[in-house]
């Protein structure tokens, strides 16, 4: 995962957390957590490529 992709994914996580805070919908919370997990997994397991 490149540096630009990592920061773009973090921006998407922060934006989805903000949407969850505005709406209070559990769907946005689930999306936020899923994006965070995918971002962390991509940064940890994508280093060799």
Secondary structure in CASP SS format (residue, H / E / C, confidence):
PFRMAT SS
TARGET T0000
AUTHOR 0000-0000-0000
METHOD secondary structure of the structure
MODEL  1
X C 1.00
X C 1.00
X H 1.00
X H 1.00
X H 1.00
X H 1.00
X H 1.00
X H 1.00
X H 1.00
X H 1.00
X H 1.00
X H 1.00
X H 1.00
X H 1.00
X H 1.00
X H 1.00
X H 1.00
X H 1.00
X H 1.00
X H 1.00
X H 1.00
X H 1.00
X H 1.00
X C 1.00
X C 1.00
X H 1.00
X H 1.00
X H 1.00
X H 1.00
X H 1.00
X H 1.00
X H 1.00
X H 1.00
X H 1.00
X H 1.00
X H 1.00
X H 1.00
X H 1.00
X H 1.00
X H 1.00
X H 1.00
X H 1.00
X H 1.00
X H 1.00
X H 1.00
X C 1.00
X C 1.00
X C 1.00
X C 1.00
END
